[in-house]
C-alpha cells in the first residue's frame, strides 16, 4: 500500500444459512407455554413479535429436554461449524485469495476455535490470518466486518467474515422475563460476507467508516450468565429506553464526521433485535419503513439470530433488485450496551 493512500474496501457478497428444522411462532408459543405453564403471559409476549417462523438446530421437543452445559455445548461443537460452512459456501466464490478470516459467535465455546475449524473445512491457506470474536453478542457481525476492513486497509487482499449462532441452546424452562422473551425472539442461523480491497473496483458496497459507542452504566441490561445448565440470557425491558437516545447521538456523530445530513442516508441495515427496537429506532431517527424493510424481513422469517442477523439483513438488501443506492448505515447492538456502526456507500 502506498503511503497516504487509503484502500477502498467493499462487501462483494453476503449470504445466510439456517438449520432445516423450523418452528412457526404459534407452535413456539404453545411449546414454551407448555414448558413453563404461563400461557397468558407467553401469548402476550409473542403477540407483537412480528415473527412468523424461525429455524432451530434441534426439534423444539429436544431443545426442551436439554440439560447440562456439556450437553448443550456438544451440540454447538457439532452443528455450528456445519452451519458456518454452509453460509460461507453459499457465497459461491473461490477462497484462494482470502488472507484474513474473522468469525463471530457467542452461543457456544470451542478451543481450538470456530475459526480454526472453519479454515480447515474451507481449505484456506496455512498463512491465512484468523480472528475469533466471542463476546460481542448481537453486535458481533458488525464488529467482525469492521475488523476485517481494518486489516484490508493495511494489507490489501480479500477477507471472509462468518457469524454463526445457535441461540436455541440457551433455552431454559422458567418464567424469568428476559429468558422468556429470548425464547420467543431468537432463532438459529449463520451468515458470511466476502470483502475485497482495491481502488479500481466499482461494484459492491463500500465500507467508508466504522464507529463504536458504549452506553455508560448499562452492562446489566443485555448479556449472558454462564450457569451449570449453559448460557442464561439476560435481557431487560429497559433495553429500548436505554438504547435509543445514545444510538441517535452516535449516528449523528458518525454522519458529522463525513458531512452527511440525515436526509442523505438512503438505506438502513439495522440489527433485527425485536419489533420494539426497530419501531423505536424508526420513530427516533425518522426512518421511512421502506428504508429498513430488510430488517423486518429478517425478523419475520428468521427471528433474531444474534451476530448472524445483520448478515441476514445485508444479504437481503444485496438481493433486492429495488434496493436504493447511495449512503447507508449498518447498525447492531451488543452487551455493554455496545452500539456498533458501519457507514456504507453503494454506487
Steps between C-alpha positions, in 0.01 A plus 500: 500500500638842403557757775200728540275286286181370659391166365133468411344189654176362366252231593486289186241246615309379805299188574302348785426139593263344752432153639236296322277467806257789523235595752201727446452765763161365603661159556782663699243673720325171571823315580648775721170535684488124552855498641449796730128494570436871447273492198357853516837659563669309220223586254515867599876518445477325164203696370701796376814314400439533124669159460338242276754220542859429604762233439622273781802273514285230669128428507329702772419188704871414521602854591256493790684196644851650490684485830865570582735743335703202377199357318410833343855583399549159337214587266661837430839341420332265253248730333651850505792424264265328255266798492790745470644299211163498324477881523852545364444259212173677414714799397590294194849647482855369498685540828851462353573871545361531854776622731290577807217308669288652775240295684236614747302278738385535860267202552759225544865443576778321314879484542646481239242747390239516230746695285748211497235242417352716227840570343550123474155436354538775239858397425639846559875536462719436807614864500145634527473723806196437717320682777223348715255741665312334783353758738346772284152344507253629242748768390758239400417501130565873464811480722636216285443691176664813647809306607525340156490847343776622734718212388430546129586869517845405632551194280290512183359159413174315571334403827224270615270576792280223641255525791307205641265478796298218654287716726252219569762323714446772760135406556406439866151404617438776752291814505765768551400776259829539315531126453138474388535784250817342360324167451238672282738727309827326416570252221800307369699592194826597336618766259809559288646807332774517237697826493766624263722807493613692193442846360424379147173323574165666449256237626389382842435701813787719616567513875601862548537502878413319823423627847423369849319652796474347847195609699619586855377298798290258293689172535212327679246562224614243245725195513549139610558338836693173490329234713531125550217467249672714236467862398207681661375807310480837674259738326347796681179672394688829540723416203304706249479806724872484581597444138310752288648832614866388491445337160366825357800689640750244371354506148494881497870505594587252224304701244665825609847355448412456132288811449180302453147603594235253608321548168817390317454143625319280249490166684529355850618149587396469863550199723153341538519490876123497532194700393529747790859582405425545130185704557667730753800560274278577200314757708808657662704520179199582279571207269241413239393134550597413143864596568533238774285230342781241485524501881129432535524221242784335692309527828182359347663197339800429726447674833800657672802283416739710710829582325389324179186713469664809350647283223153359433379860464797589277443200272136597458597855409754382242247259346227764473486631140313807622741585781611865503861601445693791651594537868383258768568383852530151644425488870507236773489486879678274745576456869630811669276647353727526196379681188694395190466682167622488141471788258429356155485629144365322196528643150 
